Amino acid sequence: MGLPTYGTLDPTSGHVGGMNGHPVSGVGCVITRYRFDDLEFAMSDDLYLTQALALAKQAIGLSEPNPRVGCVVVSVAGQVIGQGHTQQAGGPHAEVMALADAAAQGASTHGATAYVTLEPCSHHGRTPPCADALVKAGIRRVVITLLDPNPLVGGQGVARLRAAGVQVDVLAPDHPAAVASSDLNVGFLSRMVRQRPWVRMKIAGSLDGRTALDNGQSKWITGDAARADGQVWRARAGAVLTGIGTVLADDPRMDVRAMAVAKQPTRVVLDSHWRTPLTARLLQPPGGVWLCGLTCDEDGAASDRQRALARQGAVAIPLPADSTGAHLDLGAVLADLAARGINELHVEAGAQLNAAFIAGGWVDEYLLYIAPKLLGPGRGLAALPALASLDHAVGLYFHDVQLVGDDLRVLARPHARLQ
Ligand SMILES: NC(=O)c1ccc[n+]([C@@H]2O[C@H](COP(=O)([O-])OP(=O)(O)OC[C@H]3O[C@@H](n4cnc5c(N)ncnc54)[C@H](OP(=O)(O)O)[C@@H]3O)[C@@H](O)[C@H]2O)c1
């Protein structure tokens, strides 16, 4: 099953696209149109949906690999009696939290309406089905912003509710709350539909596109506010990925330090030949470390290094090579990370690995911090090959542009995602 509101949304057409520019296929769900005929009803619905979305945002940095979902339960008398959002994986989902909140307040949920920012689940995972919990609580109507593309749910949550006599209204994909919910869960949707994470590439540089001077000096091109903002984006990702070049040059920690987080993103290093030094700072807590290197091990030394790195607490992940045989196959890396539950991947690498991600068409979003400085000769954003024609340029559009301190923050996405 595909999802109509999947991925990047064209601000003009609302049409969406999928992996490497190909549209996501199949919209096998019946969408109940939002009921604009009853304006008063619709306006109060919007209010509660906004509240449910605000709750869903509280699951950022907490619920991965589960989606970020919020739920508001409104009584027959029109009072909010329960609120909740997804907890850590294995913990209760938003609906169960909201029903428990209502119960804790001694409020009756009989005949109430539940506003949920993703289709309630219908399967027994680590928790029982939320659709059943809503039915058991006597909920009369459920308003859903987004259908769940998870094959274990895929419209069955809606079917289960309707079979139990519950009125279910699913928002149209272009409803602002549906778009907001889709954006909030872009990583989860990517993993479910494309079996790979949403790849966000962060680069900090100067106005003339330099990330470092020729002599390697790069600390700091952007200001404090931009660097703090970058930490917020790191914190919302399931994993932060870099290349061995950056590890050897900078010995970075790659963790989130600027704020308290419920869960540190996993640090991932692409290190084809297992060269990560045993003393690398990112091997230290907090947070886990996954080292991806090549499967082939001709002399046995690589497995010795893998074992030594594992003793330092890293998880060694052997993966296949790309067509050159020299580096990791990025498609295999992304598939592996998705299988490990990574929804949003924050890539913070040097020019070489950046170029490989870009050339492969794997980047879904660029997070660029641009300082109002001109550095002249220096290192570029990505070591891309020279083009013979402007027609071959990687085309992007500006999704969002803001000043952060003295620097510019640009979110840019590939045109090819929009069909
Ligand atoms: N301004 C910024 O935002 C920013 C962010 C991060 C880093 N940096 C700077 O970037 C510099 C390091 O850049 P870099 O280009 O040398 O290192 P890098 O891009 O971080 O890492 C490059 C290495 O990744 C490995 N790799 C694994 N699979 C690959 C694949 N499929 N394609 C390409 N490479 C693959 C390669 O080594 P193996 O194949 O041998 O594993 C390659 O040498 C540092 O000076 C750092 O300060 C800047």
The ligand as an SDF file (V2000), in Angstrom:
LIG
                    3D

 48 52  0  0  0  0  0  0  0  0999 V2000
   31.4170   21.7600    7.0960 N   0  0  0  0  0  0  0  0  0  0  0  0
   30.7430   20.6830    7.4090 C   0  0  0  0  0  0  0  0  0  0  0  0
   29.5360   20.7230    7.5370 O   0  0  0  0  0  0  0  0  0  0  0  0
   31.5030   19.3920    7.6020 C   0  0  0  0  0  0  0  0  0  0  0  0
   30.8480   18.2720    8.1210 C   0  0  0  0  0  0  0  0  0  0  0  0
   31.5970   17.0840    8.2890 C   0  0  0  0  0  0  0  0  0  0  0  0
   32.9460   17.0380    7.9220 C   0  0  0  0  0  0  0  0  0  0  0  0
   33.5400   18.1620    7.4340 N   0  0  0  0  0  0  0  0  0  0  0  0
   34.9750   18.1570    7.0710 C   0  0  0  0  0  0  0  0  0  0  0  0
   35.2140   17.1780    6.0790 O   0  0  0  0  0  0  0  0  0  0  0  0
   36.5870   16.8060    6.1540 C   0  0  0  0  0  0  0  0  0  0  0  0
   36.7110   15.3300    5.8310 C   0  0  0  0  0  0  0  0  0  0  0  0
   36.1980   15.1160    4.5370 O   0  0  0  0  0  0  0  0  0  0  0  0
   36.4990   13.8120    3.7260 P   0  0  0  0  0  0  0  0  0  0  0  0
   35.8530   13.9710    2.4150 O   0  0  0  0  0  0  0  0  0  0  0  0
   37.9380   13.5070    3.8120 O   0  0  0  0  0  0  0  0  0  0  0  0
   35.8230   12.6580    4.5950 O   0  0  0  0  0  0  0  0  0  0  0  0
   34.3510   12.0270    4.6380 P   0  0  0  0  0  0  0  0  0  0  0  0
   33.5650   12.4530    3.4580 O   0  0  0  0  0  0  0  0  0  0  0  0
   33.7870   12.2900    5.9830 O   0  0  0  0  0  0  0  0  0  0  0  0
   34.6890   10.4980    4.5200 O   0  0  0  0  0  0  0  0  0  0  0  0
   35.1700   10.0090    3.3010 C   0  0  0  0  0  0  0  0  0  0  0  0
   35.4230    8.5440    3.4130 C   0  0  0  0  0  0  0  0  0  0  0  0
   34.1930    7.8290    3.5230 O   0  0  0  0  0  0  0  0  0  0  0  0
   34.4750    6.4780    3.1660 C   0  0  0  0  0  0  0  0  0  0  0  0
   33.3940    5.8890    2.4080 N   0  0  0  0  0  0  0  0  0  0  0  0
   32.6990    4.7650    2.7150 C   0  0  0  0  0  0  0  0  0  0  0  0
   31.8230    4.4780    1.7640 N   0  0  0  0  0  0  0  0  0  0  0  0
   31.9300    5.4230    0.8270 C   0  0  0  0  0  0  0  0  0  0  0  0
   31.2850    5.6370   -0.4190 C   0  0  0  0  0  0  0  0  0  0  0  0
   30.3290    4.8120   -0.8670 N   0  0  0  0  0  0  0  0  0  0  0  0
   31.6780    6.6940   -1.1580 N   0  0  0  0  0  0  0  0  0  0  0  0
   32.6210    7.5440   -0.7160 C   0  0  0  0  0  0  0  0  0  0  0  0
   33.2600    7.3950    0.4650 N   0  0  0  0  0  0  0  0  0  0  0  0
   32.9320    6.3290    1.2260 C   0  0  0  0  0  0  0  0  0  0  0  0
   35.7280    6.5310    2.2890 C   0  0  0  0  0  0  0  0  0  0  0  0
   36.7860    5.8640    2.9340 O   0  0  0  0  0  0  0  0  0  0  0  0
   36.7790    4.2470    2.9920 P   0  0  0  0  0  0  0  0  0  0  0  0
   36.1050    3.7740    1.7270 O   0  0  0  0  0  0  0  0  0  0  0  0
   38.2060    3.8790    3.0700 O   0  0  0  0  0  0  0  0  0  0  0  0
   36.0210    3.8840    4.1760 O   0  0  0  0  0  0  0  0  0  0  0  0
   36.0800    7.9940    2.1900 C   0  0  0  0  0  0  0  0  0  0  0  0
   37.4550    8.2410    2.1890 O   0  0  0  0  0  0  0  0  0  0  0  0
   37.0440   17.1480    7.5330 C   0  0  0  0  0  0  0  0  0  0  0  0
   38.0850   18.0860    7.4600 O   0  0  0  0  0  0  0  0  0  0  0  0
   35.8350   17.7310    8.2160 C   0  0  0  0  0  0  0  0  0  0  0  0
   36.1650   18.8540    9.0000 O   0  0  0  0  0  0  0  0  0  0  0  0
   32.8570   19.3300    7.2470 C   0  0  0  0  0  0  0  0  0  0  0  0
  1  2  1  0
  2  3  2  0
  2  4  1  0
  4  5  1  0
  4 48  2  0
  5  6  2  0
  6  7  1  0
  7  8  2  0
  8  9  1  0
  8 48  1  0
  9 10  1  0
  9 46  1  0
 10 11  1  0
 11 12  1  0
 11 44  1  0
 12 13  1  0
 13 14  1  0
 14 15  2  0
 14 16  1  0
 14 17  1  0
 17 18  1  0
 18 19  2  0
 18 20  1  0
 18 21  1  0
 21 22  1  0
 22 23  1  0
 23 24  1  0
 23 42  1  0
 24 25  1  0
 25 26  1  0
 25 36  1  0
 26 27  1  0
 26 35  1  0
 27 28  2  0
 28 29  1  0
 29 30  1  0
 29 35  2  0
 30 31  1  0
 30 32  2  0
 32 33  1  0
 33 34  2  0
 34 35  1  0
 36 37  1  0
 36 42  1  0
 37 38  1  0
 38 39  2  0
 38 40  1  0
 38 41  1  0
 42 43  1  0
 44 45  1  0
 44 46  1  0
 46 47  1  0
M  CHG  2   8   1  16  -1
M  END
$$$$
